[in-house]
């Protein structure tokens, strides 16, 4: 059997998608406060685990089980185009799963448990019988929890050597996961045609582009409103005000998005979502131990 070229494997693993979980992991590290120099190897290893390993695995799994859909939506992708021949897509997904677990085991029990959870969600999202992506509500929730909340909480634990994150860090991780549900919905706009033909119930297919766009904006805006409220209640007023200002700009951008959500979803990902993730880091710095102004 022919073997895939390295360039096709790299494309299959989609490096552009690695940023969100790596960023969320870093936010968790920041939220946990100052850490000693001996934590650096685990932190670097955790960032690599979140992106090039676990996230890359999820991309390989999804491309393998979506190969029929991609024949319609993205025929240039490595598997439908034949650049990943035979069952090499599945082999790569399995190899990357095993590699992720091996690296996670080296980083400690709590990281290994988190990696098992993330990988289980990755397979459940794409693979039957659960194939959570068949329902946009559940599928997007699984992705958002894995990409944002789980990565954030793991980063916080790595920075503290395994201590459980405090309640404020956990609350922010959950809220930003809720908001990420909307980001995942925006990502589904590019595959409306194939999803509709193959019976995949993404929110743009279930609700139509306009209503799905509204739902995505509600998730993203609502979570940030809650973050602003919590930071203000905790006494981090400058941080709350900064995130509120970022949200105000996003609301302006959302109005333009909703004029044509199917066409402008990629544009919003490059603009509004960038402001969203900047707010994540600001909130992480706010609750960082030793910051004045909190309660």
N, C-alpha and C positions, 0 to 999 in steps of 0.2 A: 504493500500500500504506500502511495506517495505520502511524503511528510510535508507539513506546511512550512513556509518560510518564516523566519523570525519576524519580519515586518508584518506579516498577516497575523501572527500570534499577538503581537503588540497591539495591533488594531482591534483584535477581538477583545483584549483586556481593557480597552478604552481609557487611556490615562487621563483624559479630560474629565472623567467622572470621579477620579480619586480625590479631588480637592475637598468636597463637602465633608466626608468623614474625617479626613486629616485635619481640616480646620476645626471641626467640632471637638476632636481629641485634644487639639492644642488649646481650645477654649477651656476644656475641663482641667487641663494642666494649670492654666493661668488662674482659674477660679480657686484652686486649692492652695494658692499662696506660694511663698518662697520655698524652694526645695534645695536639698544639698546636692553637691556635684556628683555624688555617686548615683544619683537618680538619672543622670543624663543618658546612659546606655539604654535603660528601660524606656525612657521617653522617646528617644530616637527609634528604638525598635517598635514601640507602640504606634508611632506615626506611620512607619512603613507597613505595619500589620493592618492598620485601618484602611490605607489606600491601596498600595500595589499588591496586597495579598487578599484581604477579605473582600474589599470592594471590587477588585479585579476578578475575583472568583464569581461574585454575583453577576458581573457582566458576561462572563463566559457561560455560566449556567443559563442566563436569560437568553443569550443569543442561540444557544443550542435548542432550547425548547420553543423558541420563537422563530425558528428557521423558516417555517412555512409563511408566517406573517411577514417576515423580513423580505421574502421573495416578492411580496407586493409593495411593502413600504420602502425598503432599502435594499434592492437587489444587488447593490455594490458591496454590501457587507461581506466579510470574509467567508462565512459559511454558505450563504446562497449563491455567491459568485464562484464558489468552488476553490477559492484560495486556501480554505481550510477543508481538505478533502475527507471523504468517508466519515468515520465517527471520531475524528480527531477533536472536534469541538467538545464532545462529551469527555474524552480522555483528558483534555486540558483542564476542564472544570473539576474533574476528580483529582488530578495532580495538584492543582492550585488549592483545593480544599485541604488535602493532606499537608501541603507545605505550610499553609496558614496555621493549621493546628500544631504543627511541629514548632514553629516560631513562637506561637502563643504559649506553648508549654514551657519554653525557655524563659518567658517573662513573668511567670508566677501563676499560681492556681486561679486567682481572681481574673487575670487576663485570659487564661485558658477558658474559663467558664463563660466570660463575655464573648470570646471568639466563637465558641460552640453555639451560643445563642444567636449571634449575628449570622453565622453560616447556615444555621437551621432556618432562619427567616429567609435567607437568600434562596435556598433550595425550595422552600415552601412557596415563595412568591412565584416562581417560574415553573416548577416541576409538578406534574400530576402525581397523586390525586388532589392535593390541596389547591395548587395553582391559584394562589390568592389574587393574582392579577386579573382573574376572570371577573372579579368584583372590584371596581375602582375604589370603593370606600375602604375595604379591608386591605387590598394590595398596597395602596398608597400609605396606609397607616403602618404597615410592616416596613416598607422602605424608609419612611420618615423616622420611625423608632430606631432602626438600625443605623442610618446615616448620621443622625443628629444625637438623639438622647443616649443611646448605648455608647456611642463613641465619646461623647462628653463625659459621661460617668466613669468610663474606663480610664480616660485621661486623668480625671481627678484622683482615682484610686492609685494609678501609677505614680503620680506626683507625691502622694502621701505614703507610699510603700504598702498600700493595701487597705488603708483605713476607709471606712464608708464615707462618701461625700456628705457634707452637712445638708440640712433641709433646704437652704436657699439655693445651693448649687443644683440639687435634685429638682427643685421647682423650675428653675430656669431651663434645665435640660428637657423637662417635660413640655414646657411651653414652646420652646423652639422646635421640638419634634412636632407639636400640633401645627405650628406654622408651616413646617416643611411638608405637611400633607398637601398644602396648596401648591408648593413648588413642584411636587411630584405630579400633580394634575396638569400643570403647565407643560411638563415634559411629555405628557401623553397626546398633546395636540398634533405632534408630528406624525403620529401613526393612526390617525382617525380612520383612514380608508381601509387599511389592512385589518385593524381591530374590528371594524364593523363587519367586514366580509367574513372574518374568522370567528365571530361570536364572542370576542373579548369585550367585557363590559366596563371599559374605562369610563371615567366620568364624562369626558367629551362625547363619547358614544351614547351613554345612558341619558345624559341631561341635555345634550346639544352644546355647541361651542359657547354660546352666550351665557347660558346658565352655569356651565362648568367654569367659565372664567369668573363669574360672580362668586361661586363657591370658593375657588382658589384664592381670590382676593380676600374673602371673609376670613378664611383660615389664617392667611398671612398677617392681615391687619389685626384681627382679634387677638392673636397670640402676643403681638407686640404691645397692644394696648394693656394687656394683662401684665407684661413685663414692666412697662413704664409704671403702672400702678404699684406693683410690688417694690420696685426700687425706690419709689417715692416713700412708700410706707416704711421701708427699712432705713430711710434717712439718706439715701444716695441721690440727692436732688440734682446735682450737675449731670450725673450719668443718665438719670431719668429724662432730664430735659434734652439731652443730646439725642437719645434714642427717639424721643417724641419728634424732634426736628427731622430726623431721618425718615420717620414714618410719614410725616407731613409731605415730604418730597415723594415718597412711594405712593401716597394717595393720589397725588397729581399724575404720576406715571400710570397708576392703575386705571384712571379715567381714560387715558389714551389706549391702554391695553384693551379695555372692554369695548372700544369702538370696533375692533376686529381682532378678537383674541386668538383665532386660529393663525392669522398671519403674524401677529405681533408677540406671540409667546416667546420666541427666541430673543427678540429685542428686550422684552421685560426681564428675561433671565440674565441678560448682560447688564441691565441697569438697576431695576428695582431689587432683584435678588442680591446684587452686590451690596446695596445699602442694608439689606436684611442681615447679611453675614457680618458686616461691620458692626452692627448693633449687638450681635452675639458676643464679639470680643469686648466691646465696651461694657456689657453687663458682667462678663467674667472678671474684668478688672475691678468693677465696682465692689464685688463681694470678696475680692481677694483679701485674705487676712492681713491686717495692718493698715488697711485703707481707712482714713479718717472719715467720719460723717455717718457711719452705719450704726445700727443698734445691735 
